[in-house]
Amino acid sequence: MSVHARMPALYIGHGAPMLLDDALWTSQLENIASSIAKPKAILIVSAHWESEPITLSNPGANTPLVYDFSGFDRKFYEMTYNSPDATELAKTVSKLMPTTEPIHQSSRGLDHGAWVPLKVMYPSVDIPVLQMSMPTDDPIRLMELGKRLQPLRDEGVLIIGSGFLTHGLRYLREWRVDAEAPSWSSDFDAWASQALESGDVDSLAKFKELAPGMPYAHPTVEHFTPLFVTLGASQIIDAPPTTLIDGYFMGLSKRSILVN
């Protein structure tokens, strides 16, 4: 891969497919994409693919989508995102891994944690996209993974961790876009925001024990843990990131960040 502008790394909230119909959220994601250099390629880790050993999605052109949701409007099951061939990126990613942690290749397509935000951010579908499975929920191991991926940023690759800062769906009581955030969601969001602003990665890594609002904010942790891949890919892991999006959707925190 040729020399390219150094890219940042992102952690974004992707939500459900219906977020594609939310004018505020889509405009916020569009603003993120327009505020950074256009990437040469994208490597994305989504909450919706937990698999060990580390596995890559199908790198071929026009990779199919995974419609890993149910009960939504038919239009969401007919959407496409025919991204270009990402074989070179797959080769480069594989070379970054130690021999003790080989990369596995699969024929899996992009799940909605990847294609939903990318449809908004890069609608021209002219950037190679590769998805990587999340092999663990251990924050330390995920930050180590992010650190290994950091060289990709100098080659124009945008690294994205895709989740949702709070995701206690089963505990929501009001199913309105503008619903007030439950205390477990707002308390967790405030805690995480403060920890990020102060570069307190150690506390973030111990969120299960330290964060207010647990376990309600994350009954399962896969929507929070992509954050640690993003943090690991930063130049200075405890440097305060830039908050790109805050606020709530149905009471869940949309907080999204950029690290340099």
N, C-alpha and C positions, 0 to 999 in steps of 0.2 A: 504494500500500500504506500502511496506517495505522501510527501510532506503536505500537511494541511494545518489549518488553524487549530490551536489547542481548544478542545471542547470542554465545557463544564460537565458535571454529572448532576442528575436530577432525581428527586424523589417526588412522585406526584400521586394524587388520589385519582383513581380511575372510575370508581363507583360502578354502577350497573349500566347496561346499554341505554336505559332511559335518560341518562345524563346527556346523551346526544341531543335530546330535545330541550335541554335547559340552556337558555340563551346566555345567562351569566357565566356558567361554568365553561361553556364552549368558547366564549369570548376571552376568558381568563387563560385557557390553554392556548388559544391563538396568539395571545399577547406574549406568552412564554416563547413560543416558536419564533415569533418575529423579532424578539429581543436578543436572540443569540445567533451565531453564525449557522448557516445551513450545514448540517452534518454530512459527511461523506457516507456514513453508515450508522446504523443504530443497533445497539445491543441492549435488550430489555429483559429484566427479571420481574416476573409477575407473581402476585400472591396466589394465583390459580394454578401454578405448576410447581409442586413440591416433589422432587424426585432425586434419589441418590442411587448411583453416582451422578455427577453433573452431566446433564444431557442437553444437547442443542436441538432446536427445531429444524425442520426441513429447510435447508439453505437454498433450495432451488427457486427459480423465478415463479411467481404466481402461487406461492405457498397457500394452501387452503386455510380457512379459518376454522377455529373450534368454537361452536356455539354452546358454550358451557353454562347455560342458564335456562330457565323455563318460566313460562307464564307471561311472556312479553308479547308485544305486538308482532305480527308475522314479518313485518318489514325488517326487523332486526336479524331474522334468520336468513334473509336474502341479501344481506350486505356483503360486500367483497372488499378486499384490500390486496390487490395484485402487485405486491412489491417486487423489485428486481432481484436478480440472483445475488445471494450473499455467501457464495462458496468461499471467496477469498477471506471474508471476515471469519468464517468458521475455521479456516486453516490457521489464521492468525491467533484466534482465541485458544485453539488447541495447543499451539506452541508456547503459550504463556503459562500453561499448567505444569506442575512438577510431575515427574514420572510416577510419583506415588498417588497422583490424583488425575488419572487420564480422563479425557472427555469422551463421552459416548454420543453417537449420532443417531437421530431418530427421524421418522417420517412425519412427526407431529406438526400440526399447523400452529398458527398464532391464536392464543386464547383471548378472551375479551379484555383481560387486563392489559393486553398489548394493543390489539387493533382498535379498541374503542377510543382511547386517547390519541392514537396515531392518526386516525381518520380525521380528527379535528386539527391536530398540530401540523400534519404534513399531508394535506388532501390530494396533492399532485401525485402521490404514490410513486415517486421517482428516486427513493432512497432505499438501498438494501437494508432489510430488517432481519435480525436473528434473535430468537428468544432462548434464554438459558434457564434451565430449571434451578430451583432453590434447593440445594442438597441438605440443608439443615435449618433448624430454627435457633441455633446457637449464635448470638450476636458476635462473639469473638471470631468464630470461624467465618462468618459472613463478611466481617470487616477484612479478614485476611484474604478472602476471595476478591473483594473489591480492590484491595491493594495490588493483587496480581494483575487485575484488569486495567489498572491505572495507565500503563503505557499506551493503551488504545486511544486515549484522549489526545495524545500528541499526533495521532494519525487520522484525526478528524472524526473519530467515532464518539457518538453521544451515548453515554451509559445512563440508563433509566431504571430506577427501582419503582415499581408500580404497585400501590396498595391503597390504604386509606388510614389516616392517622388514628381514627377511632372506628370501630366496626362491630359494635354490639347490637347487631340487627335484631336478635331475639328479644332484646330488652326495650326496644322502641315501643312507645305507646301511641304516638301521633305520626301517621304516615302522610305528612304534608311536607312539601319542599321547604317551606318556611317555618317548620316546627321549631319550637325553642329547644335548645340543646339540653338534654338531661344533665344533671350535675356530674355523673360519672364521665360523660363525654367532655364537658367543658373543663372539669378539673384535670383530666388527663391531658387535654390539649394545652392548658396553661402550664402544666408541669413540663411537658415535652418542649414547649416553646422556650421556657426559661433554661432548660438544660442545653438546648441547642445554642441559644444565644450566649451562654457562658462556656460553651465548648466542653461540657461535662459528659464526655462520651462514656465514662465509667458508670455514671448513674443511669444513662440511657440503656446501657447493656444489662442493667439489673432492673429493668422496668417491671418485671413480674413481681418483684419484691417491694420496689420503692414507689412506683407510680400510684397516685390516687386514682380511684375509679376502676382499678383492677379487681376482679377479672371481668367486670361488666364491659369495659371499653374494648377488651379483646378476649372474649371467651376462648377463641383460638387465635394464635398470634401471627398468622401468615400475612395479614395485611399491614402489620407494623414492621416486620423483620426485613422487607426489602430495603428499608431505610439504611440498614447497616452495610449493605453492598455499596450504596451510594456514599456513605461516610468513609468507607474504606478506600474508595476511589479518589478521595480528595487529596490535594497536595499536602495539606496539613490537617490531620484528622480531627484535631480539636479546635480548628478555626471556626468561628461562627459562620453558619451558612446565611444565604439571603432568602428571606421568606418571599415567595412568589404569589402564593394564594393563601388566604386564611378564610375564616367564616365556616358556616355549617350547611350541610345538605341533609334535610330530614333529621337534623340534630346531630349528625355525625361530622367530625372535623375534616375539612377539605385541605388542611394545611399542607402545602407543597413547598419544597425548598430547592435551592441551587447551591452546589458547592464548587469552589475553584480548586 
